[in-house]
């Protein structure tokens, strides 16, 4: 099983619908992130959380919200989906260790299409 | 704020040749880390290599090496003896090292195609 699991892997929805993307991890990491990937734009940070009580906006948080239900779970919601939120979404985790790299461990991605 | 720039949207390289993927970064912080990730057509993100700003030597991992030129703020990825399986998107990323600010900022990526 993957260390970072995203559900659903693919979703097609209509404009105005509420969508939740879920992420769970078994790595025991404190830090969790949501990124979106668009062609030509790379990965952009939506929200991140450094522990259960900590939620921070990234560079493109408008139209999104998150919930950190537990150390291992971090979900992303689109309250009213719009077509320009069509993208590949990644959840990632990291564990800041003194002297460590802080490398991100990614889920497999959730491809969302908003019609 | 930190910024990562990858100026090569796409590259075509003959199999078995070496390839250099360019990455420049901008930050005023003295302590940071630089990463390269590979994204094959299947979509997953694969960590390749890491370089810390205080590391004295260039990082190497098998056929991957990172040409770190701190004064020029560049962190180019070098792949030696390219293989067909190296065809993928490659992303450069940077992370600041101060506690509580460890999120990664990514470049826009380079699509590498290896020609048989």
Interface residues (C-beta under 8 A of the other chain):
Chain A: X31 X33 X35 X40 X41 X42 X43 X44 X45 X48 X50 X58 X88 X90 X92 X94 X96 X101 X102 X103 X104 X105 X106 X108 X109 X111
Chain B: X6 X9 X33 X35 X43 X44 X45 X47 X50 X52 X91 X93 X95 X97 X99 X100 X102 X103 X104 X105 X106 X107 X108 X109
